[in-house]
Amino acid sequence: MGKADNPARPAGQSSADLLIVGGGIMGLWAAVHAEQLGVGTLLVDAGYLGQGASGGVLGALMPHMPDRWSDKKQFQLEALVALETEIARIEAETGLSAGYRRSGRLIPLPKPHLRTIALRHEQDAVNNWRHDGREFRWHVLDAPPVDDWIDPTAGASGFVQDTLAARVAPRSLVAALAAFLRGARHVRIIEGLAIDGLDPDRGIASTRQGEIRFDRCILSAGHRSFPMLDGMTTALQSPLGQPVKGQAALLKADVDPGMPVIFRDGLYVVAHEGGHVAVGSTSEDRFDDPLSTDERLDDLLTSARSLVPSLGGAEVVERWAGLRPKAIDRDPMVGAHPEHPSLIALTGGFKVSFGLAHQLAAAAVYEAFRILPLIYLPETFTLKNHIAVASRKT
Ligand SMILES: Cc1cc2nc3c(=O)[nH]c(=O)nc-3n(C[C@H](O)[C@H](O)[C@H](O)COP(=O)(O)OP(=O)(O)OC[C@H]3O[C@@H](n4cnc5c(N)ncnc54)[C@H](O)[C@@H]3O)c2cc1C
């Protein structure tokens, strides 16, 4: 547990300037920013840090396509570039590796028309994938740029190699952030305590151990944030979001960890450090058991092994499933609640949380305390936008 040092509040676990509900990747980064700003913070998780969707195995950091540029794509580009520095800082402070590497991405092009589209994107990347003195590329190649990785026949019309994509080991990053926070001056952590109710206007969170008082609350409880927000929002016609189950697996394989992430039709193959390769993911709106794995994962593994022949005999060391938070309008859901301004949402990262969480969390913390300049969020990312979408009559 981090040390208590909050001059504006009495010491103890029952009050904080900032209460963060949920210690997944979103809540952890929010706590890091709060620490850096010197905000007295209490981070509370119902279980242990990273026990939710953030405790998975995949860790692909995938950019959007470089065409039809938008403020949303620009936000993601800046986040993906900044993440490298943010992680390096946490690693330097803690001495722990987050398993981050900008290993790039390979996309096989099985049909000629896909090559035509990809060639257009080559120029789009030259125009758009540049930030902070860095430039990234989307190359169209006839053959894979590396040997003994992707099956060369998978790309009958070539391959895309992008140099912006990266990967991180989710559990290693969670562990590094948690270690940073355990040594923090302004952040305290309580694990194993669920927030059962929130009254943001009175600044009270209820738990089985009594009340926690707060000035501001960041709600980063993953998919569990949605029903909590639904309950305090008037005139909704639909829920603000839903959980989407995903299954993934970790294999032990003698593979160069610098190999690019492979992506084909929702299948990811991610080489990690230490002789591990992750394969994912299913996307299931309906499920009986949120944490079980089944034949859908077997099918993914079969596809992965045919795409990457060197995985043929690789042992599966873990099968894993989790629930992604998908907001009603698909984009992340961040920002102050229009009816309860001291409550700030920080969820909805769906399939791309790991590449964005540090920037979204900074935006949430800055907004919570009106620290200027506020970090710009694309309109579709705001809680206000999601509420507007969920309030439309269907
Ligand atoms: C199979 C799979 C593969 C994925 N692959 C990728 C990928 O390659 N790249 C990528 O960027 N993303 C990926 N994702 C998505 C990513 O994992 C999630 O979007 C992300 O982890 C969500 O983080 P979060 O902090 O919002 O939620 P979570 O990690 O779920 O954290 C929420 C936390 O809140 C706590 N909590 C809940 N309710 C309460 C309460 N009432 N009181 C206190 N605490 C509470 C929970 O215990 C939990 O620790 C994948 C997800 C899955 C399932």
PDBQT file of the ligand as one rigid body, heavy atoms in Angstrom, charges set to zero:
ROOT
HETATM    1  C1  LIG A 401      -8.939 -11.484 -24.901  1.00  0.00    +0.000 C 
HETATM    2  C2  LIG A 401      -8.662 -10.007 -24.855  1.00  0.00    +0.000 A 
HETATM    3  C3  LIG A 401      -7.629  -9.483 -25.619  1.00  0.00    +0.000 A 
HETATM    4  C4  LIG A 401      -7.367  -8.120 -25.600  1.00  0.00    +0.000 A 
HETATM    5  N1  LIG A 401      -6.320  -7.649 -26.332  1.00  0.00    +0.000 NA
HETATM    6  C5  LIG A 401      -6.013  -6.321 -26.309  1.00  0.00    +0.000 A 
HETATM    7  C6  LIG A 401      -4.893  -5.831 -27.019  1.00  0.00    +0.000 A 
HETATM    8  O1  LIG A 401      -4.196  -6.587 -27.687  1.00  0.00    +0.000 OA
HETATM    9  N2  LIG A 401      -4.613  -4.508 -26.940  1.00  0.00    +0.000 N 
HETATM   10  C7  LIG A 401      -5.396  -3.644 -26.204  1.00  0.00    +0.000 A 
HETATM   11  O2  LIG A 401      -5.118  -2.445 -26.156  1.00  0.00    +0.000 OA
HETATM   12  N3  LIG A 401      -6.465  -4.091 -25.516  1.00  0.00    +0.000 NA
HETATM   13  C8  LIG A 401      -6.785  -5.409 -25.560  1.00  0.00    +0.000 A 
HETATM   14  N4  LIG A 401      -7.866  -5.870 -24.875  1.00  0.00    +0.000 N 
HETATM   15  C9  LIG A 401      -8.758  -4.915 -24.211  1.00  0.00    +0.000 C 
HETATM   16  C10 LIG A 401      -8.189  -4.443 -22.893  1.00  0.00    +0.000 C 
HETATM   17  O3  LIG A 401      -7.693  -5.551 -22.175  1.00  0.00    +0.000 OA
HETATM   18  C11 LIG A 401      -9.297  -3.740 -22.092  1.00  0.00    +0.000 C 
HETATM   19  O4  LIG A 401      -9.922  -2.757 -22.901  1.00  0.00    +0.000 OA
HETATM   20  C12 LIG A 401      -8.714  -3.051 -20.867  1.00  0.00    +0.000 C 
HETATM   21  O5  LIG A 401      -7.974  -3.953 -20.102  1.00  0.00    +0.000 OA
HETATM   22  C13 LIG A 401      -9.804  -2.414 -20.025  1.00  0.00    +0.000 C 
HETATM   23  O6  LIG A 401      -9.169  -1.787 -18.941  1.00  0.00    +0.000 OA
HETATM   24  P1  LIG A 401     -10.011  -1.101 -17.783  1.00  0.00    +0.000 P 
HETATM   25  O7  LIG A 401      -9.037  -0.539 -16.834  1.00  0.00    +0.000 OA
HETATM   26  O8  LIG A 401     -11.009  -0.191 -18.408  1.00  0.00    +0.000 OA
HETATM   27  O9  LIG A 401     -10.860  -2.294 -17.147  1.00  0.00    +0.000 OA
HETATM   28  P2  LIG A 401     -10.386  -3.579 -16.270  1.00  0.00    +0.000 P 
HETATM   29  O10 LIG A 401      -9.012  -4.016 -16.617  1.00  0.00    +0.000 OA
HETATM   30  O11 LIG A 401     -11.464  -4.590 -16.407  1.00  0.00    +0.000 OA
HETATM   31  O12 LIG A 401     -10.321  -3.010 -14.810  1.00  0.00    +0.000 OA
HETATM   32  C14 LIG A 401     -11.449  -2.669 -14.063  1.00  0.00    +0.000 C 
HETATM   33  C15 LIG A 401     -11.116  -2.878 -12.605  1.00  0.00    +0.000 C 
HETATM   34  O13 LIG A 401     -12.177  -2.341 -11.838  1.00  0.00    +0.000 OA
HETATM   35  C16 LIG A 401     -12.397  -3.184 -10.735  1.00  0.00    +0.000 C 
HETATM   36  N5  LIG A 401     -13.775  -2.991 -10.291  1.00  0.00    +0.000 N 
HETATM   37  C17 LIG A 401     -14.922  -3.328 -10.936  1.00  0.00    +0.000 A 
HETATM   38  N6  LIG A 401     -15.993  -2.969 -10.222  1.00  0.00    +0.000 NA
HETATM   39  C18 LIG A 401     -15.526  -2.376  -9.094  1.00  0.00    +0.000 A 
HETATM   40  C19 LIG A 401     -16.154  -1.789  -7.959  1.00  0.00    +0.000 A 
HETATM   41  N7  LIG A 401     -17.484  -1.748  -7.832  1.00  0.00    +0.000 N 
HETATM   42  N8  LIG A 401     -15.369  -1.297  -6.970  1.00  0.00    +0.000 NA
HETATM   43  C20 LIG A 401     -14.020  -1.354  -7.074  1.00  0.00    +0.000 A 
HETATM   44  N9  LIG A 401     -13.380  -1.881  -8.137  1.00  0.00    +0.000 NA
HETATM   45  C21 LIG A 401     -14.127  -2.387  -9.144  1.00  0.00    +0.000 A 
HETATM   46  C22 LIG A 401     -12.132  -4.586 -11.247  1.00  0.00    +0.000 C 
HETATM   47  O14 LIG A 401     -11.801  -5.461 -10.183  1.00  0.00    +0.000 OA
HETATM   48  C23 LIG A 401     -10.980  -4.341 -12.204  1.00  0.00    +0.000 C 
HETATM   49  O15 LIG A 401      -9.707  -4.552 -11.603  1.00  0.00    +0.000 OA
HETATM   50  C24 LIG A 401      -8.152  -7.238 -24.833  1.00  0.00    +0.000 A 
HETATM   51  C25 LIG A 401      -9.170  -7.762 -24.027  1.00  0.00    +0.000 A 
HETATM   52  C26 LIG A 401      -9.438  -9.129 -24.031  1.00  0.00    +0.000 A 
HETATM   53  C27 LIG A 401     -10.529  -9.666 -23.148  1.00  0.00    +0.000 C 
ENDROOT
TORSDOF 0
